[in-house]
Amino acid sequence: MSMPGAVPPGCSLPAYARDLVRMHDAVIGGGRPALRPREVVSRSWSRVLGLGLKADGLNARDWLGEDELARRRETSPLRTAVADLRQVLGGMSHVLLVVTDADGAILWREGPPAVRRRADDLGFFEGAEWTEERVGTNAIGTAIAEAAPVELLAGEHFEQGQHPWYCTASPVHDPRTGELLGVIDVSGPALTLHPAIGALVETGRRLAESQLWRWHQQRLDRLRQAGEPLLTAGPAVVVDDNGWVASSAGVSVGDRITAPADGEPIAVPGLGACLPERLAEGWLIRPASTDRRVALDLDLTRTPLLTLQGGTAAWRRPVTRRHADILTLLHCAGPAGLSAEALSRALYGDAEHVVTVRAEVSRLRRLLGALVDTRPYRLADGVRMTVRET
């Protein structure tokens, strides 16, 4: 998805920034502005006004604290990409490079001392949470809310204190699952915005996602080398902690199965009931019985409850209403399945929520793994499902 620029072609940056401030004052004051807000800005302001935030000044900032900031940095999947992002986006005068987590909390911030000091006065520092709910319309929070790249200039920010700034942000997603991991942002004084900033931020996003994919493949390669000698004794699968398949023998299970847990049986299409066995960096999955059938029962009569039966493996777990809706739609679709676009239309009424759909199905596949197939989304061959609604 390309980065939509904040400045129309041919416009004078200083003049347009002044017009945006006048637009902000008119809209917030209940008047009719000469310049209408862009749709992305209008949607964000509607959300923010509904939250009761104030536009004249700064709203209260939340700070994680040193211990929590250190913990989130250590566990962030983006930590390995920060050095490369510095190479691409760092070193530019008058700008800040910011990387957040999926909650909009700033984990890393770099830039010239003078710009950092100005940002400190704004509460734009490491450990601060920059969601729309906390600080109003801003590129980081609005990119999270819109699930899309966002560039904002001057008066497009909700808080007047942010008007001297521009910000350009792009969400970073897990290339395996589509799940949001964080946001890359470049911010600086409003009158230093350059048309190339958006392209640079998008380059940084692609770099981060490609590095995450390489890291994933390298880990699977190591696991494959360690696990392949164990696959000679019959049908089995070697997977990582999230159920991604490194290698298999005697069975075709696609790219992912249910995420294993120590001592907990799982059901795998073609293998039936399995008891995961721990390896150094993953799991060995072998059938625990000769019964290879898998059955699902979805009870919608109260809180959605899913029961799985696969040979000797059985469990019952509550599922979210959204996951229950997805399973019901896949059950009704039958072997033909549904594309991400079709599932988006069925769930949200349009095809504009594909990223959200992919993330939801990814979370569902962490529970069910290869029982839910992809391309298109459907229940896997050999999985029988019943739905009880009354």
Solvent accessible surface area in square Angstrom, and as a share of the most:
residue,aa,sasa,rsa
1,M,153,0.68
2,S,93,0.60
3,M,29,0.13
4,P,65,0.41
5,G,50,0.48
6,A,1,0.01
7,V,42,0.24
8,P,55,0.35
9,P,138,0.87
10,G,90,0.86
11,C,57,0.34
12,S,64,0.41
13,L,34,0.17
14,P,58,0.36
15,A,35,0.27
16,Y,21,0.08
17,A,9,0.07
18,R,131,0.48
19,D,56,0.29
20,L,2,0.01
21,V,50,0.28
22,R,144,0.53
23,M,4,0.02
24,H,0,0.00
25,D,71,0.37
26,A,28,0.22
27,V,44,0.25
28,I,60,0.31
29,G,68,0.65
30,G,69,0.66
31,G,42,0.40
32,R,231,0.84
33,P,34,0.22
34,A,118,0.92
35,L,59,0.29
36,R,203,0.74
37,P,33,0.21
38,R,62,0.23
39,E,132,0.59
40,V,25,0.14
41,V,0,0.00
42,S,49,0.32
43,R,110,0.40
44,S,0,0.00
45,W,6,0.02
46,S,75,0.48
47,R,85,0.31
48,V,0,0.00
49,L,93,0.46
50,G,69,0.66
51,L,90,0.45
52,G,66,0.63
53,L,30,0.15
54,K,105,0.45
55,A,8,0.06
56,D,98,0.51
57,G,29,0.28
58,L,68,0.34
59,N,18,0.09
60,A,88,0.68
61,R,49,0.18
62,D,59,0.30
63,W,125,0.44
64,L,38,0.19
65,G,17,0.16
66,E,118,0.53
67,D,125,0.65
68,E,49,0.22
69,L,9,0.05
70,A,57,0.45
71,R,131,0.48
72,R,50,0.18
73,R,71,0.26
74,E,120,0.54
75,T,83,0.48
76,S,6,0.04
77,P,58,0.36
78,L,0,0.00
79,R,105,0.38
80,T,71,0.41
81,A,1,0.01
82,V,8,0.04
83,A,57,0.44
84,D,48,0.25
85,L,1,0.00
86,R,95,0.35
87,Q,154,0.68
88,V,47,0.27
89,L,0,0.00
90,G,26,0.25
91,G,90,0.87
92,M,55,0.24
93,S,78,0.50
94,H,97,0.43
95,V,12,0.07
96,L,0,0.00
97,L,8,0.04
98,V,0,0.00
99,V,1,0.01
100,T,0,0.00
101,D,17,0.09
102,A,39,0.30
103,D,83,0.43
104,G,0,0.00
105,A,0,0.00
106,I,0,0.00
107,L,0,0.00
108,W,35,0.12
109,R,30,0.11
110,E,60,0.27
111,G,22,0.22
112,P,38,0.24
113,P,75,0.47
114,A,56,0.43
115,V,8,0.05
116,R,81,0.30
117,R,149,0.54
118,R,109,0.40
119,A,0,0.00
120,D,62,0.32
121,D,117,0.61
122,L,13,0.07
123,G,8,0.08
124,F,9,0.04
125,F,63,0.26
126,E,55,0.25
127,G,0,0.00
128,A,0,0.00
129,E,37,0.16
130,W,8,0.03
131,T,18,0.11
132,E,7,0.03
133,E,103,0.46
134,R,98,0.36
135,V,0,0.00
136,G,0,0.00
137,T,0,0.00
138,N,2,0.01
139,A,0,0.00
140,I,3,0.01
141,G,2,0.02
142,T,0,0.00
143,A,0,0.00
144,I,44,0.22
145,A,53,0.41
146,E,39,0.18
147,A,38,0.30
148,A,20,0.16
149,P,10,0.07
150,V,3,0.02
151,E,11,0.05
152,L,1,0.00
153,L,0,0.00
154,A,2,0.01
155,G,0,0.00
156,E,1,0.01
157,H,2,0.01
158,F,1,0.00
159,E,0,0.00
160,Q,78,0.35
161,G,28,0.27
162,Q,3,0.01
163,H,19,0.09
164,P,65,0.41
165,W,13,0.05
166,Y,0,0.00
167,C,10,0.06
168,T,0,0.00
169,A,0,0.00
170,S,0,0.00
171,P,5,0.03
172,V,0,0.00
173,H,34,0.15
174,D,12,0.06
175,P,53,0.33
176,R,58,0.21
177,T,17,0.10
178,G,17,0.16
179,E,70,0.32
180,L,43,0.22
181,L,24,0.12
182,G,0,0.00
183,V,0,0.00
184,I,0,0.00
185,D,0,0.00
186,V,0,0.00
187,S,3,0.02
188,G,0,0.00
189,P,21,0.13
190,A,8,0.06
191,L,109,0.54
192,T,55,0.32
193,L,18,0.09
194,H,105,0.47
195,P,124,0.78
196,A,43,0.34
197,I,9,0.05
198,G,6,0.06
199,A,66,0.52
200,L,53,0.27
201,V,0,0.00
202,E,11,0.05
203,T,52,0.30
204,G,0,0.00
205,R,40,0.15
206,R,125,0.46
207,L,47,0.23
208,A,0,0.00
209,E,30,0.13
210,S,46,0.30
211,Q,30,0.13
212,L,16,0.08
213,W,103,0.36
214,R,113,0.41
215,W,110,0.39
216,H,6,0.03
217,Q,61,0.27
218,Q,98,0.44
219,R,62,0.23
220,L,10,0.05
221,D,59,0.31
222,R,114,0.42
223,L,2,0.01
224,R,72,0.26
225,Q,140,0.62
226,A,65,0.50
227,G,0,0.00
228,E,85,0.38
229,P,93,0.58
230,L,70,0.35
231,L,17,0.08
232,T,122,0.71
233,A,87,0.68
234,G,30,0.29
235,P,44,0.28
236,A,1,0.00
237,V,0,0.00
238,V,0,0.00
239,V,0,0.00
240,D,5,0.03
241,D,49,0.25
242,N,44,0.23
243,G,0,0.00
244,W,19,0.07
245,V,24,0.14
246,A,5,0.04
247,S,15,0.10
248,S,48,0.31
249,A,31,0.24
250,G,75,0.72
251,V,26,0.15
252,S,106,0.68
253,V,12,0.07
254,G,55,0.53
255,D,56,0.29
256,R,11,0.04
257,I,1,0.00
258,T,8,0.05
259,A,17,0.13
260,P,13,0.08
261,A,43,0.33
262,D,120,0.62
263,G,58,0.56
264,E,58,0.26
265,P,46,0.29
266,I,4,0.02
267,A,2,0.02
268,V,1,0.00
269,P,16,0.10
270,G,40,0.39
271,L,0,0.00
272,G,0,0.00
273,A,1,0.01
274,C,1,0.00
275,L,91,0.45
276,P,8,0.05
277,E,67,0.30
278,R,128,0.47
279,L,35,0.18
280,A,103,0.80
281,E,60,0.27
282,G,0,0.00
283,W,14,0.05
284,L,4,0.02
285,I,0,0.00
286,R,83,0.30
287,P,37,0.23
288,A,65,0.51
289,S,31,0.20
290,T,131,0.76
291,D,47,0.25
292,R,101,0.37
293,R,182,0.67
294,V,4,0.02
295,A,20,0.16
296,L,4,0.02
297,D,35,0.18
298,L,0,0.00
299,D,5,0.03
300,L,28,0.14
301,T,63,0.36
302,R,153,0.56
303,T,93,0.54
304,P,8,0.05
305,L,36,0.18
306,L,0,0.00
307,T,34,0.20
308,L,3,0.02
309,Q,86,0.38
310,G,0,0.00
311,G,19,0.18
312,T,106,0.61
313,A,0,0.00
314,A,54,0.42
315,W,31,0.11
316,R,163,0.60
317,R,61,0.22
318,P,97,0.61
319,V,15,0.09
320,T,78,0.46
321,R,124,0.45
322,R,75,0.27
323,H,19,0.09
324,A,0,0.00
325,D,47,0.24
326,I,0,0.00
327,L,0,0.00
328,T,27,0.16
329,L,50,0.25
330,L,1,0.01
331,H,70,0.31
332,C,100,0.60
333,A,30,0.23
334,G,25,0.24
335,P,123,0.77
336,A,81,0.63
337,G,11,0.11
338,L,39,0.19
339,S,49,0.32
340,A,13,0.10
341,E,70,0.31
342,A,26,0.20
343,L,0,0.00
344,S,0,0.00
345,R,127,0.46
346,A,56,0.44
347,L,26,0.13
348,Y,65,0.25
349,G,65,0.63
350,D,51,0.26
351,A,33,0.26
352,E,144,0.64
353,H,65,0.29
354,V,24,0.14
355,V,52,0.30
356,T,45,0.26
357,V,0,0.00
358,R,110,0.40
359,A,9,0.07
360,E,30,0.13
361,V,3,0.01
362,S,12,0.08
363,R,101,0.37
364,L,0,0.00
365,R,14,0.05
366,R,114,0.41
367,L,35,0.18
368,L,1,0.00
369,G,0,0.00
370,A,7,0.06
371,L,0,0.00
372,V,0,0.00
373,D,42,0.22
374,T,28,0.16
375,R,203,0.74
376,P,49,0.31
377,Y,24,0.09
378,R,56,0.20
379,L,26,0.13
380,A,10,0.08
381,D,125,0.65
382,G,67,0.65
383,V,17,0.10
384,R,159,0.58
385,M,13,0.06
386,T,61,0.35
387,V,35,0.20
388,R,123,0.45
389,E,111,0.50
390,T,161,0.94
